[in-house]
Amino acid sequence: MFHLPGLLGIRRKAIFGELLRARVEITLCTVSVFGDTFRPQFVGHGRMTLKHQPTFLFSGGGTGGHLLPGVATANELRRRFPESRVLFVGSERVIEQRVLQNHGFEQVAVPVQSIIKIRTNPLQFLRGNIRAWEQAQRLLREKSPNVVIGLGGVASLPVVLAASRLGIPVVLLEQNIIIGRANRWLCRSAHTVCCSFPETLRNLPPRTRAIVTGNPVRREIAEHHGQCRSDSSKTLLVLGGSQGAQGVNRRTVRAVSDLRRELADWTIVHQTGDRDVDEVRREYERLAVRYEVRPFFDDMEGLYSRATFVISRAGATTLAELACTGIPAILIPYPKSVRDHQLLNARYFERSGAAQIVCESQDVTADSSVITRHIRECFIDGSRLHNMSQSMRRCAQADATESVAEVITSCLPFDLRTTPRNGQVRRFDSAQAVEESLSRTSSENASPRSAKLRNQP
């Protein structure tokens, strides 16, 4: 409390300074109008300060497929708002720490429990995630983010639920054709769900606000779209995902053994994951082929610029990057992916003529024979790789990162959409454009009933 007689004798500037220095716990709430829906927005909690730059909080991860679209979007938001603060909240997995450290982002881990624990130890699952939710609420009150971006995965659950309760706008990124379990649970509380495929709209629950933006990829990879590829480098790139894939490793090594003569002047670049790296190196040494083998590659841009052909899992983020770079592929979907989402992702590219699918079976020899046949057919027909490359490029949505950034920017208070750039004032007022795109996407890609439901408040 201030002593009124004392304050009356102080000059006006001193009064203002005293007010700014006072530790006053406040919660400012505003109400934004988006269509016919009124949503409270959590703006600040803590000291009374004048906030001129936004804070963005990304939640989720667990795999590179979930995390890398968030990294691409965070970099784009930093480019638009150079003084903004970006924070990632996720699990304690090493892959998350490695990726975020390489890109210079701050990370906070919450003790979230895997969804597998529901069956094996439901009490531990409940206790751990309640603790994670309480920690997420404390973190949100402390950091005061303007927007929370959910990246999918169970690690996003406690933060997005806490943000929804506090009235913070939530934007969800869905990378796959089939919406993931975490995003399905959370999508009704989201301001907008950004989808990578038009088919995803038909799989969303009613009354979900959704827009097709494409899957964000890093700017240095998206810039490959439209560039001519060099035919001089003969490189077979093998990607088992950010954590490797034993099924891909075994089948590829067997296929390379069958193709030793055809691949004599090629280089095999193989991302194996930690478990198989030594075994794969020994096999390539025995086969006397040129190779580069690592558990994990950080410089994907350089690898994509060299690659002639790819053997890969069918994770949505890898596919988005391959589309931007125009690299034809043999796709081996992970057979245990939730609701076969990798197989459905792969079929989208196969129908477009950009890739061929090899479904993983119990017979490694038979699967590797199919891979060998597909590669030999590409060698025999010289135009086949070129046609697949062109089809792959047509699948790309190279502006996906900018589209997602526009959706996030539309959630900001109007005064925070203005940011100085090179001495000029640039205003991001995309709310109307996003609203129009939401309505258009719903009417074009959904059934009449679901489109009507999806746009109801």
Steps between C-alpha positions, in 0.01 A plus 500: 500500500615853426487782757262747329622826666858409414417427140311826457819693564700315240525616141304319232807318358594372841148364553521315168841358589371385839213318335730324254734388777223359716467124503137455415367157411250556222326301235388696198239341284374618165232358279573448133233457238571238235190446290213458742713344773608695808817367665673640807874550442754480779731800455717538807568382849766641732652846506312785341706552183448645157528209256613593148614164364309171498591176673440172317498167681532174305385181668553140393765299323648163585610439140661713232179473297309691767781735600646621169179668373501693829863601447420621147200700625697644794772622265241669280340671802841620613558640153175693521539601864875527564460588871240232574559222749465137391483212747462125440338277759521126448626169628843400630600307187855552375386565142308808612793643692736437207278663237409804710857562614617491138244768412558715809157467662422490870337179622315400816413133564183393679462155662235379258419127497478301178154395387619138518489536879119506488506122454814403691472736799189723489561641848849617406364645175233697686729621778782598265282691257314685775839610628599603147176697459559688828856578393373619162256741667779648713721534194230674295431749781872571526578534127171667393498375140274670249447180298563131576582281199435127544729278293330168572612212715408426859745767622265768365202388709565664841615833355219536246235402757641752748512770233138435408395535862692829533346638180822509299440452124614158378608406147555131425723362224391165356767348276334175391195414291343330802481732799705377797345397831627801692377750240165320475449549873607864483362628170164625630676735741731637228463833326608332173638163389757534219484188281760371255264308269151587370386148594559579868193725507273200453652330804453785747230503769202732439530866600875501443641814340751374244699630206732329250838670523742223417771372734757767596859431393809704570561795269831369367323180388188672364722719281601190301150494351516623142877458472646266241658185639850393399535157337875481559482371858401136533389462862256257655365652822353265762289651780343299777355801679657706778542190718601255230308191386635148517257378233622760250864433587485123444302516176718775353827321577366183336389700192840674473661156508289397198578829320876514557575514127242772422604707803876475440536874433235608754533616861268357765411758768320316779338632820475192718411611852721410796421129517609382154781738407790257559329206329413703189855631474640146515264386223594787268868434568447137403318603182781746409261787412550869566298603802434757771327353804393693809238454770353843426572775245459866593573646155196371315510789254842388376389138471188591304703708256720195427238225498392337174261249655366431850394193695305619801224453753182692418490753781316814394786742571751298300251483213446876510875558479538250214218674313668840528831357378343283230675174589325181379462234766432144597290519815492227767220604739542411865265202541407586860416866445176611666203426271749431217555871452840447332347266242228756424762777472698283257196419287434871447846531340472170313172612338679815388774299329768633735586182691469125515396306808658189647290369787713347774424131552658223706708392200803731476629329185172545313475867600858571394432331164214745438730793583763360264245465220373857538852645492601293197189616314606860564848423364358338186250779426704822512193727497334329794701679771440834329124443483487390865698808599256730321205324663665533840537876451131529411419353843692777674349789692811711527319793664361288785722663762380848406138383497526356851675815622210707364250290692700544821540873440123535459463382862708788638347816645485764230774718651746208493447439129703816436875454512785724379709365213794699353367825633153446359180384665355184360152395608391137489122508483418153373196419711255582223703306241522199729124512571425511127740210438342297779155542348625424150693190610203361689262547207738352242640198686230388743155360462210748531408369844855508643571838341192643668593352837861605470411866466252512785612687814 
